[in-house]
Amino acid sequence: MKKWLITSLFVTAGALSGCASNGGEPVSYDPCVFPDAPDHKAPGWICEQPVKDVWVQAVGFSPKKSAGPGFMKDVAAQEARNRLAQNFAQQIASEYKRYTADKTTNGENVSVDAIEQTMLSELAMNVVYSRIYRSQTSPNGGVYVLVGLNEAGYKENVDRLFNNPIDPENPELFQQFLIDNSKSKLEQVREEL
């Protein structure tokens, strides 16, 4: 029964991924406009379109302020960093939740909700090595900033998690999750090659 279920999941996933393929064509996006000036076109990154070599990204905004453009850029960057930390935390917590859904420790189910909440809080406070990739002044004078993590920054944040497990009662479970997750991503790369 278990083998049948696993086999059917792989077949379904393969079929759905085939349907999702666009045949190598570039992805088309709707035109992007400035949220504070909707009559003007904006660069795609302002509408959360992916930027090459940025693994996790977020956009921040500051309306026009009398303190000047430097202050506005700082405000927008801080908003973007807060969103970046939330995005990173949710991505890792989601993967960990899927991993721990069927796991038990010492014959007891692991409290996934408590682990996930702790993880979100911990990650949101501790994302490091983010940087500003782009900034843009809108036609109305507001400032947009793109903050992100490149591959090295993303891996450094994951390594910090590995060295400081979120679940102090079950550190081996979180470390095993990271090991298994790395192996599965490596396997995906091998299959793509």
Stockholm file with secondary structure:
# STOCKHOLM 1.0

chainA/1-193         MKKWLITSLFVTAGALSGCASNGGEPVSYDPCVFPDAPDHKAPGWICEQPVKDVWVQAVGFSPKKSAGPGFMKDVAAQEARNRLAQNFAQQIASEYKRYTADKTTNGENVSVDAIEQTMLSELAMNVVYSRIYRSQTSPNGGVYVLVGLNEAGYKENVDRLFNNPIDPENPELFQQFLIDNSKSKLEQVREEL
#=GR chainA/1-193 SS CHHHHHHHHHHHHHHHHHHHCCTTCCCCCCCCEETTEEEEECCGGGGTCCCTTCSEEEEEEECCCTTCHHHHHHHHHHHHHHHHHHHHHHHHHHHHHHHHTTCEETTEECCHHHHHHHHHHHHHHHCCSCEEEEEEECTTSCEEEEEEECHHHHHHHHHHHHHSCSCTTCHHHHHHHHHHHHHHHHHHHHHHC
#=GC SS_cons         CHHHHHHHHHHHHHHHHHHHCCTTCCCCCCCCEETTEEEEECCGGGGTCCCTTCSEEEEEEECCCTTCHHHHHHHHHHHHHHHHHHHHHHHHHHHHHHHHTTCEETTEECCHHHHHHHHHHHHHHHCCSCEEEEEEECTTSCEEEEEEECHHHHHHHHHHHHHSCSCTTCHHHHHHHHHHHHHHHHHHHHHHC
//
